Amino acid sequence: TPVMLYDVPLAQKFANELLTEGIYVIGFFFPVVPIGKSRIRVQISAAHEKDHIYKAVEAFTKVGRRLGVI
């Protein structure tokens, strides 16, 4: 599932900060994706429990607010 951030430095910082929060994500930037389409990839599977999802949402909210995305 892509989380579109469009800006390379923002996507890189967001991904790094999520990693420090314990959420494993991968940032994708040019040349892997087109210029202006930077994103973070999130993979959710049936192996994740509700607590995992809640932790991820909490981390996304915390980092997103800190970086001014939300």
VEXSEKE-306850 format. One line per 4 residues: number of its first residue (from 1); for each residue x, y, z of N, C-alpha, C. Coordinates in Angstrom, 1 decimal, decimal comma. Layout:
NUM> X:Y:Z:X:Y:Z:X:Y:Z ~ ... .
***
This chain:
1> 0,8:-1,2:0,0:0,0:0,0:0,0:0,9:1,2:0,0 ~ 0,8:2,1:-1,0:1,6:3,3:-1,0:1,0:4,4:-0,1 ~ 1,9:5,1:0,5:1,5:6,3:1,2:2,2:7,4:0,5 ~ 1,5:8,1:-0,3:2,0:9,1:-1,2:2,4:10,4:-0,4 .
5> 3,7:10,8:-0,6:4,2:12,0:0,1:4,8:13,0:-1,0 ~ 5,1:12,5:-2,2:5,5:13,2:-3,3:6,8:13,9:-3,3 ~ 7,3:14,3:-2,1:8,5:15,0:-1,9:9,6:14,1:-1,4 ~ 10,7:14,0:-2,1:11,8:13,1:-1,7:12,3:13,3:-0,3 .
9> 12,8:14,5:0,1:13,3:14,6:1,5:12,2:14,3:2,6 ~ 11,0:14,7:2,3:9,9:14,4:3,3:9,7:12,9:3,4 ~ 9,6:12,2:2,2:9,4:10,7:2,3:10,6:10,0:3,0 ~ 11,8:10,5:2,7:13,0:9,9:3,4:12,9:10,1:4,9 .
13> 12,6:11,3:5,3:12,6:11,6:6,7:11,4:10,9:7,4 ~ 10,3:10,8:6,7:9,1:10,1:7,3:9,4:8,6:7,5 ~ 10,0:8,0:6,5:10,4:6,6:6,6:11,4:6,3:7,7 ~ 12,4:7,2:7,8:13,4:7,0:8,8:12,8:7,2:10,2 .
17> 11,9:8,2:10,4:11,3:8,4:11,7:10,4:7,2:12,1 ~ 9,7:6,7:11,1:8,8:5,5:11,4:9,7:4,3:11,8 ~ 10,8:4,2:11,2:11,7:3,1:11,6:12,2:3,3:13,1 ~ 12,4:4,5:13,5:12,8:4,7:14,9:11,6:4,5:15,8 .
21> 10,4:4,5:15,3:9,2:4,2:16,1:8,9:2,7:16,1 ~ 9,7:2,0:15,3:9,5:0,5:15,3:8,6:0,0:14,2 ~ 8,4:0,9:13,2:7,5:0,5:12,1:8,4:0,4:10,8 ~ 8,5:-0,8:10,3:9,3:-1,0:9,1:8,6:-0,7:7,9 .
25> 9,1:0,4:7,2:8,6:0,8:5,9:9,7:1,1:5,0 ~ 9,4:1,2:3,7:10,5:1,4:2,7:10,0:2,7:2,0 ~ 11,0:3,6:1,8:10,7:4,8:1,0:11,1:4,5:-0,4 ~ 10,4:5,0:-1,4:10,6:4,9:-2,8:10,7:6,3:-3,4 .
29> 11,8:6,5:-4,2:12,1:7,8:-4,8:12,6:7,6:-6,2 ~ 12,7:8,7:-6,9:13,3:8,6:-8,3:14,7:8,0:-8,1 ~ 15,1:7,1:-8,9:14,6:6,6:-10,2:13,7:5,4:-10,1 ~ 13,4:5,0:-8,9:12,5:3,8:-8,7:11,0:4,2:-9,1 .
33> 10,6:5,4:-8,7:9,3:5,9:-9,1:9,5:7,3:-9,8 ~ 8,6:7,7:-10,6:8,7:9,0:-11,3:9,0:10,2:-10,4 ~ 9,7:11,2:-10,9:9,9:12,4:-10,1:8,5:13,0:-9,7 ~ 8,5:13,4:-8,4:7,3:13,9:-7,9:6,3:12,9:-7,4 .
37> 6,7:11,6:-7,4:5,8:10,5:-6,9:6,4:9,8:-5,7 ~ 7,2:10,4:-4,9:7,9:9,8:-3,8:6,8:9,2:-2,8 ~ 7,1:8,1:-2,2:6,1:7,5:-1,4:6,8:6,5:-0,4 ~ 6,0:6,1:0,6:6,4:5,1:1,5:5,6:3,9:1,2 .
41> 6,2:2,7:1,2:5,4:1,5:1,0:5,2:0,8:2,3 ~ 3,9:0,4:2,6:3,5:-0,2:3,8:2,9:-1,6:3,4 ~ 3,4:-2,7:4,0:2,9:-4,0:3,7:2,1:-4,5:4,9 ~ 0,9:-4,8:4,7:0,0:-5,3:5,8:-0,3:-6,8:5,4 .
45> -0,3:-7,7:6,3:-0,6:-9,1:6,0:-1,5:-9,6:7,1 ~ -2,0:-10,8:6,8:-2,9:-11,5:7,8:-2,2:-11,9:9,1 ~ -0,9:-11,9:9,0:-0,1:-12,2:10,2:-0,1:-11,0:11,2 ~ -0,4:-9,8:10,8:-0,5:-8,7:11,7:-1,7:-8,8:12,6 .
49> -1,5:-8,5:13,9:-2,6:-8,5:14,8:-3,1:-7,1:15,0 ~ -4,3:-6,9:15,5:-4,9:-5,6:15,7:-3,9:-4,7:16,4 ~ -3,2:-5,2:17,4:-2,3:-4,3:18,2:-1,2:-3,8:17,2 ~ -0,7:-4,6:16,3:0,3:-4,1:15,3:-0,3:-3,0:14,5 .
53> -1,5:-3,1:14,0:-2,1:-2,1:13,2:-2,3:-0,8:14,0 ~ -2,8:-0,9:15,3:-2,9:0,3:16,1:-1,6:1,0:16,4 ~ -0,5:0,2:16,6:0,8:0,7:16,8:1,3:1,5:15,6 ~ 1,0:0,9:14,4:1,4:1,6:13,1:0,6:2,9:12,9 .
57> -0,7:2,9:13,2:-1,5:4,1:13,0:-1,0:5,1:14,0 ~ -0,7:4,7:15,2:-0,2:5,7:16,2:1,1:6,3:15,8 ~ 2,0:5,5:15,3:3,3:6,0:14,8:3,1:6,9:13,6 ~ 2,3:6,5:12,6:2,1:7,4:11,5:1,5:8,7:11,9 .
61> 0,6:8,7:12,9:0,0:10,0:13,3:1,0:10,8:14,0 ~ 1,8:10,2:14,9:2,8:11,0:15,6:3,9:11,6:14,7 ~ 4,4:10,8:13,7:5,4:11,3:12,8:4,7:12,3:11,8 ~ 3,6:12,0:11,4:2,9:12,9:10,4:2,6:14,2:11,0 .
65> 2,2:14,3:12,3:2,0:15,6:12,9:3,4:16,3:13,1 ~ 4,4:15,6:13,5:5,7:16,2:13,8:6,3:16,8:12,5 ~ 6,0:16,1:11,4:6,5:16,6:10,1:5,6:17,6:9,3 ~ 4,4:17,8:9,9:3,5:18,8:9,3:2,7:18,2:8,2 .
69> 2,6:16,9:8,1:1,9:16,2:7,0:0,4:16,2:7,4 ~ 0,1:15,9:8,7:-1,3:15,9:9,1:-1,4:16,9:10,3 .
***
